[in-house]
Structure formats: structure tokens, C-alpha cells
Amino acid sequence: MSRTYVLSALCVALATAVDSLVAGAFIGTDALAAIAAAAPFLAVSQIIHCLLGFGIDKLMIRAVGRGERKKADRIFGAVLITVFVVYCIVVIPAIAFGRQILTACLSTPELIEPVHQYCWPRFAAMPLLEICLCIERAFRVDGRAKLFAARSIVANVLNMLLDLILVVSMENQVQALAWATVISSLIGFAIPLSHFFSKSRTVRPDFTVIRSLRELWGYIKADIRLGSSATGDELLETLMISVQTAAVASIGGAAGLAVWSVYKAFRTIAVSVSNGISASVSVHAGLLYSESDYDGVRYTARKGSKLAQLYSAVVSVIVFAFAGPFTELYKIAPESHLLCVQCLRIGCLAFPAIAIMTVFSLYITSVDRVALTNVLLIVQKGLPCMAALFFRGAALQGFVAGYVLAVYAALLVLLIVFRRDGAWFVPKDNPQAISAYSIRLDPALISAVSSDIRSSLMALSYSERLSTRAALVMEESLCYIMRRNPGAAILADIKADRHLDSIQFTIIDEGLAYNPLTGFDAVGEEPFDDLENILLMGLTVSQKFDRVLDLNHLALFVMTE
């Protein structure tokens, strides 16, 4: 999942970089500067998405983890309704009074018209695009990471092609870049929306939730609570971008903004890697946290942070080594070429720190430490803002160096906080846990797991009869999964936990979809044989089944004596 999310986010970043590349090479310096100046205004879309759309997959994944599938569908419907209404309320006046807003905010009058041309098509498409984005986030519950990666690849490759086609056909207007983004995004979203017609889909928006305004408001509040940290992050990011843009404009004018736009394009590429990894960390950490699998939560965070650091370091090395050729592609004026190269080489040193902070910040939110996330975000965005103000009178190279130092200072604070906690902000263990395994299913390993479960239960003073029965339930369940996937090397995670007056066994496998509760296979094969019915429907008190993240989740409850 991390690989597909990284690929998806990387395609978005490349399309953004091509926007600035086409602007500089085909339209001119003012267009390149306009893209940098437009960033704080376009950030309003991300702010609203963070507030209302950021929590949709997290709320749904937690509901699914608790077995509340109907609630997940109602959350889906509630968020879609709210997002559409709020975006329409914001977008309509933004389009109607766009020039007046830009005139009041921009200090460089020559950029007002190109910024307006670049912004208004993006604003006009926001409600529809954000609905599509929320639907895609909700479909993460069903996995389908490759489907989302396909959307990103198609949309952003098409965006790059349309950049060139529309810029030429619209006589080198910066507005063409905006229309290329809108058209390609709408076409791309047709791919994940096709999941509505998939037989593997398990979530669907329940719009009847609007009949219960109290329930609707409850979901909105929970969504806003989860999204508050991301919204705070985006607001602080917008403030930081605004302060940096103003400082760069005062240092170097339009030429300085053009250099800053080039640096931001490469920074976006580097950050996209950590954004993709953190999306996977968020989904898995949220699911594991709801299942009280705290070791799994910690493993997810460690793995994600290491991957983000590795990928971003590679990007840093590439940018540092090839800063000269990269700058030439943007047709930067000769007098600014060396300045742009120096700024790229200095600024790329911040990429690994940004990547680690991105993963950790989203992870902390996923384990429901919203207040801590907000405090850390203030540090992460506040320090670069202070650096921008402090280095406002320096040369542009010094300004970028100050930004890098501020980023590493924020990382140091984050690492100190994690070091003091020591357990990744989750309990050190699950007191209900009995045993856990992760195996590749074959008869020998299944038999060994069954024997170990029996010994573990007897060691906890359960009777021999109960221990044997529980081990037999687990063994037969694993054997069924293996028979259900003949010839395939199937991985399965098995957990045993104390659960009220029963022992709960959880099996998570990557095999073909099946639902033992119906008594029939998902693909219409014969029902369970007599032995399977006796074990699953006779020896167990109850069962729960879900398919999430393209994995089967089966919970079995054996009554204790």
C-alpha cells in the first residue's frame, strides 16, 4: 500500500512541477512567479478538505474495526453532504470577488491578472473535485490501493500532456495550466469511482443520515475533531507560505519568486513521498489501534518513518547533484541561474527532516493524540515562519539556509517528544493479549500454531477441554483458508485475546474473499462441510467477518467455562 500511495503522490508532485516548468519555459517569468503567489489562495481548498474530508477514512476504518459497518456507511454519507455544502458556500464568493481579493492581498500589481487567471478555474471545480476525493478516501476501507494509484497516474500524466496542448492552443496563457489540472483530475477520478460498480465494494454512502440531524451533527463533530490537527497544519502551512512568499518578494521581486517557485516544485516532489507513506501509515495504524494491536501500531510507524527517510534522502542527493541541469529546464534568466542552483542545493538538505515529520504528525493523529499533534504542528510551522521573518533582510541563499535550520530545529523537538514517551504514544502492551502469530499457511505451521495456542491457554489456567476445543477451532479455520486458496502462498496473522466471558481469536488473511457466516463461499461454491459447520457454528459462540484493506478479518469467540 505504501508503494502505491507513494507512486500516486509522486505523480501529483511531478504534475505540479511540470506546471511550473511549462510556465517558466513557455509563458514567462511572471507566470512562474504567479504560480508561487497563487499558492496561499489555493490553499483554501486543502484547508477545508483537512477540516471536513481528512477524517472520513479514519472514522470509517474505526467503525469497521469495531464491526459497525452500517455506521461507517452513514459516516460516508454525512461527510459527502457536508463537504459539498461548505465548498459551495466558500467558492461562490471567491469567484465573484476574486480580483478585489487579489488586489487587496498582492503587493505586486503586475501579478494580479495572471494569478486570477490561474485561480478561478481551480476554484470553480473545487466542490466536485473534493467530493470525488472524499469518495476515494472512503474507498480506502476496501483497500484497492492499485486503483487509486492508477487514478493518480492517469490524471497526472494527462495533466502534463494537457499543459503543453492547452498552453499552445490558448496562446500561452497561464489559465491553460489551471484548466489542464481541472480536466485531467475529473477524467482521472472516473477510475476510483468505478469501484461503485465493483462486487468487492463493502462501503456505500447512506444519505438517509440527513433525516437525523443530531446523528449527522455527531458525525460532523467527530470528523472535525479528527481533522482539526490537519486543518491546523494546513492553516499554519498557509501562514508559513504567505510569510515566505512575502519575504521572497521583498528580497528578489518577481525574479526571486520565480526561483522560490522552482525550489517549491522540487520540495513538493520530495514531500510527496512522505505523504504517500504517511497515508498508508495512517490507515494501518488506525485499524491496528482500534484492534488494540499496539505492537503492530509501533511497527507501522517505525517502518513508515524509515521508508520516508530513505526515499527523501535519495531525492535530496539527486537534486543536489543535478541542480544545474534542472534549473536550465525552467529557462531561468542567466543572471538568476546561479542563485537558483545555490538555493536548490541548500534547500534540498531539508527534505529528509520534512519527510520524517510528515509521517510522525499523521501517525500521532491516527492514535488519537490530537492535542499533541496540534502543539507539534505549531512548532513545525512556527519555527520556519520565525526564520522567514528573521532572515527577511538576508540574501535569498541565506533565507533558504534559515528555512533549513528551522526545519531541523522542529525535527529535534519532535524526536525529543517521541524519546520521552518511549512507547509511540500507545500502551506498551495489550493486557488482554494471549498470543499472536504471523505465518505463511501450510499444514505443519498450522499444526504448530494450534499446539502453541493450546499450551498458552492451559498455562493461563484454562481447562484442558476448553484449550483443546479453542485450538481445534483455530486450526480448522486456518485449514479452511488454505483450502480456499489452493496453490497460493497465503499469509495470515492470528491473535488470541481475552474478551469478556470468551476467548476471541482473530484471523487476518490476504486470500480470496469469503464469509463463513453465510455458510457459503463468496464465489458461489459449496457450503462448509459438516466438520466446518460444527466447529465454526457449534463450538464458537459468535463470529464477525469483514473485508477491509483487501484483507479478510474473521473474529471467532469461544465461550470460557
N, C-alpha and C positions, 0 to 999 in steps of 0.2 A: 504494500500500500504506500509506503514511503516513496518508493521509486516512481510510482505513477503520479503521486501528488507533486513530487519534485519536478517531474517532466512537465506536468501541467503548469505549475507556477513558473518554470523556466521559459516556457513558450510565451506566457503573458509578458514576462520581462523582456524577452527578445523583441516582441512586437512593440513594446514601449520604446526600446532602444532604436528600432527601425523608424518609428515615428520621428524621433529627434534627428536621426541620420538623414532621412529624406528631407526634413525641414531645413537642415543646415546645408545639404548638398544641392537641393533643387529650388528652394524658395528663398532662403537668405538668413542672415544673422538675426533679423528681427523676428522671424518665425521661430527660430531656435530659442531665442530669449522669451518669446510669448509662451512656449510650452512650459518653461520654468516658472514664468509669472502666473500661469493658469493653475498650477498645482494646488495652492491653498483654496481656490474656489471649487475645484472639482472634488476636493477632499470632503465636501459636504455629503456626497453620496456614500463614501466609506464610513463617515460618522454615523449616519442614520442606519446603515446596514449593521454596523457593530452594535448599535443600541437595540435594534429590533430583530435582526436576522442572524446575529452571531450565535445566539443561544439555541436556535431551533434544533440543530442536530444533537446538542448536548442534553437538552431537556428530553428529546425523544429517546436517545440512547439510554438514559437513566430509567425512563418509563419502561422500555423494553427489557432492560436488565432486571427490573422488578416484576416482569411478567404482565405489565399493564399496557397491552397492545392497543386497546381502544383509546386509552388516554393519549397515547402517542399520536394517533390519528387526529384527535381533537386539538392537540397542541399544533399539529401541522396546519390545520385549517385556521386556527386563531391567528397564528403568526402571518400567514399569507394575507388575510383580511387587513390586519393592522398595517403591514408594510405598504400595501397598495394605497390605502387611505392617506397615510402620513406622507408618502412620496408625492402624491398629487398635491397635497396642501403646500409642500415646500417648493415644488418645481414650477408651478404656475406663476407665482410672483417673481421667481428668479428669472424666468424667461421674459416676463412683461417688463421688468425694470432692470434688465441686465446691464445696459450701457450706463445707466445712472449709478449703479453699484460700483462698476469698474472705474468710473470717473472719480468717485469718492475715495477709492482704495488704492489705485495705482499712482505711483509717483512719476512714472514715465509716460507722458501723454501719447507718444508715438506707438505704444504697445496696446492701447485701449481697443482699437478696432481688431487687430489680429487675435487678441485674447478673447474678445467677444465672439468672433467667428469660430474659434476653436471650442468654446464652451457651450454655446447654446444647443447644437445638435446632441451633445452628450447629455445635457440636462433634459431635453425633450424625451429621450429614450429611457431615462432612469427608471420610471415606475415599472415598465415592462421588463427591463433587464434585471432589476432587483428581484422581481417575482420569480423569474427563471433561476436566478442564483439561489434564492431560498429553497426552491424545489430541489435543486441539485444538492444542496447541503442536507436536506431531509433524506434524500435517497442514499446518503452515506450509510444510513442504518442498514441498508441491504447490501453494503459492500459496493460492488460494481466500480471499483477504482479505475479499471481499464476504460470503462465507458466515459468517465469524467476526463480522463487523460486524452481520450480520442476527441472529446469536445474541445478541449484546450488546443490540441494540435491543429485541428481543422480550422477553428475560429482564428487562431493567431497566424497560421500560415496564410490563410485567406486575407487577414488584415494586412500582412506585409505586401501581398500582391496588389490589393486594392489601394494601398498607399501610393504605389507607383502609377497605377492606372488612373486613379481619380485626380491625383496631383496634375498629371498631364492634361486630362480632359477638362479639368476646372481651371486651367490656366494658372497653375502654381499658386493656388490659394490655400492658406493653412486650414480652412474649413474642410478641405478634402480629407485631411488626416482624421478629423473627427467623424466624418461620415463613413470612412473606411472602418473605423473601430465599431461604430454602431451596427452597420450592415453585417460585418463579419461575426459580431457577437450574437446577433439574432439568428443567423444561419447556424452557428455553432451550437446554440442551445437546443436546436432540434434533436441533437443526438442524445443528451441525457433525458430530455422529455419523452423520448421513445420508450423509456423504462415504464411509463404509464401503461404500456400495452404488453409488458413482459409478464410471463407466467411466474417468474421468480419474485415479483414485487410483493412485499408484505405490508407496506405503509401506503396510506391513501389519505388525502386531506378530508376531514369531516367538517364541513361548513355549517352543520346544524348547531355547532357550538355557539353561534351568534344568537340563538334563541335563549341562551342562559348568559346574560351579561355579567353576572357575578363570576361564573366559571371562566368566561372569556377574560375578564379583568385579572383573575388569578393567574392565568397562563401568561398574560402580558407582563404582569409584575415579576413573575419568575424569570421570564425571558429578559426583561430589562435588568434584573439583578445580575444575571449571568453576563449580560452584555455590557454592564456598566464599566467593568475594568477595560474591556476592549474599546469602549467609547471614550473613556478617559485617555486611553493610549492614543486613540486617533485624534482627539481634541488637542492633546499635548503635542502630537506629531504635527498637526496643522499649525499650532502656535510656533513650534520649532522651525517648520518650513517657512512660515511667514517672516519670522525674525531673521533666518538665514538669508532668505531672498532679499529682504530689505538691506541687510548688511552687505551682501554681494553687490547689489545695485549701487550702493553708496561707494563701494571700493572701486568697481570697474565698469559701472554703467551697463549698457546692453551687451558689450563685449564680455564683461565679467559674468553676466547671466548666461551667456552662451557657453562659456567654459564650465560654469556650475551645472548647466543642463547636461553636458556631456558626462561629467562626473556622476551625476544622479542616475543617468542611464545605466552605467556600469554598477553602481551601488544597488540599483533595482535588480539587476541580474544576480548579484551575489546574495541579496536578501531573499530572492525568490526561492533559492534552495532551502533556506531555513524555514521559510513559510510553508513549503511543501512538506517538509519533515514534521514541522510542528502540527500541521493538520492531521497527520497520521497519529502523532503522539497524543493529541487531544482526544481523538475518537477512542483509541485503545485505552488510554489512561482513564477516561470517563467510564467506559464499560467495566474495566477491571476494578475501579474504585467502587462502583455500585455492587460488585460481587464480593467485596472485601478481600480481593486478591492483592494484598499490599506489596508482596514481593514482585508480582507482575507489574504493578504500577511503577515501582522503582526501576525495574529492568527497562520498561518502556522509556522512561525519562533518560536513563543513562545511555541507552542505545541511540536515542534521538539526538542527544547533545553531541555525542561522538561523531555521528554521521554529519551533522550540521557543521561542526568544526572542520572536519576533513574536506568536505565539498567547498566550503567558503575559503579555506586556505589554498586550495587548488586554483580557484578563481582569482584570488589575490596574486598568486605567482604569475598567472597568465597576464593579468592586467599590468603588473609591474614590468614584465619582460617586453610586452608589445604595446606599451602606452604610445609610442611614437607612431607606428602604423595605424593604430586605432584612431588617433587624433586626426591623421590625414584624411581619413574617410569622411569626416564631418566638414571638410573644407573650411576649417578654422583659418581666419586671416593669418598671414605669415607672422605678423608682429605678436599674435597671441598664441602661436603654436607651441613654443617652448613653455609658456606659462601653463597651458592646458596639460602638457605632458607631465610637468612637475606636480601639478595638483592631482592628477590621476595616480601617480606613484605614491604620493603622500597619503591620499585618501584611501587607497586600497588596503592599507595596513589596518583599517578599522573593520574590515569585512568579517574576520573570524569572531571578533567580540560581538558584533551585531547579531551574527547567526546564533551564538550561544544564548544571548539574552532573549531573542525571539522565541526560541524553544522553551526556555525556562519560564518565561512570563505566561505563555499559553498553558503550560503544564500546571502551574500553580492555580490558575483559574479552574482547570479540569478537576482538581482535587478539592474544589470548593473553598479556596482561601482567597476570596475576592478582595477583602480589605488589604491583605498583604500585597496582592498584585497591584492595587492602586498606589500604595506607598512606593513600591519599587518603580512603577511607571513614572511617578513624579521625579524620582532620582534619574531614571534613564533619559527622560526628555528634558528635565530641568537643567541638568549639567551642560548639555550641548547648547541650550538657549543662553545660559550664562556665558559660555565660551564665545558664542557668536557676538554677544554684546561687548565682552572684554576685548576681543580681537578685531573689533569693528574698524579700528584705525590702522590695522596692520596691512601688509601686502596680502594678496589673495593666497599665496602659499602659506603664509603664517596663519591666516584664517582657517584653512583646511587642516593644518597641523594642530591648531587649538581644538578643532572638532574631534580629531582622532584621540587626543589626550582626554577629552571629556568622555568619550565613549568608553575608554579603558578604565577611567575612574568609576563610571557607573557599573561596569562589569565587576570591578573589585568589590563594590558594595554588595552586589548580588551574590558573589561567591562567599563572602563573609556570612551573609544571612543563611545560605544553604549549609555552610560549615557548622554554624551554631546549632541549627536544627538537628542535623545528623541523620534524619530518617526520611528526608524528602517530603516532609510535611504530611505524612500519613503514619498511622500506628506502626510500630516496629514489627508486630505480628498480629495475626488474627487468632484470638483466644479460642474460637470455635473450631479451628482447623485441626483435622486429624492427620491427613496425609495428602500428598499431591504428587502427580507423575506427569511426564510428557514423553510419550513413546510413539514409535512407528509400529503400527499394529501388525503383529504376527502371532501365531499360536503360543510360542514359547514366552514372549513378553507378556501376553495377556494372562497366561497362567501364573507367571511370576508376580504380576500386579495383584491378581486375585489372592494369591497366597500371602502377599505382604499386607493387603487390606485386612485379611482375616487375623493375622498376627497382631496388627496395630490395634484392632478393635478389642481383642482379648487382653492386650496389655493395658487397655483403658478400663478393664473390669466388666466389659460386656460379656454376656454368656457365650459359650461355645456355639450353641444353637443359633443365636442371633448373628454372631460373627460369620458363621458358615453361610447362612442364608443371604446376608448382605453381600458377601464376596461372590456368591453364585449369581446374584442379580447383576452385579457389575461385570462379571466375566461373560455372561450370556449377552449382555448389551453390547460389549465390545466385539464379541464374535459376530453379532448381527451386522454391525457396521462394516466389519471386514468382509462378510459375505455380500453385503450390499454393494461393495466396490471391488469386484473380482479383478485380480491382476494389478491393482493400483497400490502404491506405497502410501498409505493414509496415515497422517499424523493426528494424534489425539491427545488432548490434555484432560486429565482426570483429577478430580478433587473430592475429598470426603470431609464433611463438616458436621458438627453437632447442630441440630436445628430443632428447637423446642423439644417435643417428645418423639423425635425421629432422627435418623441419620440421613443427611442429604448427600447424594452423590451427583456430581455434575460432570458431564462428558461434553467436551467441545471438539468437534472433528471437522475436517475440511473436505469430507466426502460429498457424494451426491445428496441432494435434498431429500429428506424423509421425515415423516411424522408418525412415530409409533403410537401416538394417542388415538389416531383414527383407525388403527388396525390394518391400514393399507399403505403400500408404498406410494410416494408422490408421483411415480411414473406409471401407476396403474398395474403393478404386478400383483401376485397372490398375497393375501394377508399373512400375518405372522402364523407360524405353525403352532401346534398345541403347547410345546415347551415354552416358546417365547411368550405366548399369552399367559401361561401360568406364572412365569417369572415376573413379567412386566406388569400384568394386570392383577395378579393374585398376591404375590409376595410384597409388592410395594403399595404403600397407602395411596399415593397420588403421584402424578407426573406432570411436568411442564415442558413444553417444547417451543423453541423459537429458532428462526434462521436469521442471523444478523451478521453483517460484515462478511457475507458469503460463507459463514460457518454455521454448522448445526449446534444448537445448545439444548441439551437434554438434561433435565433435573429429575432425579428419582428419590423418593422418600420412603425409607424403610422404618416402620414403627419400632420403637425400643420397648423392651419388656419392663 
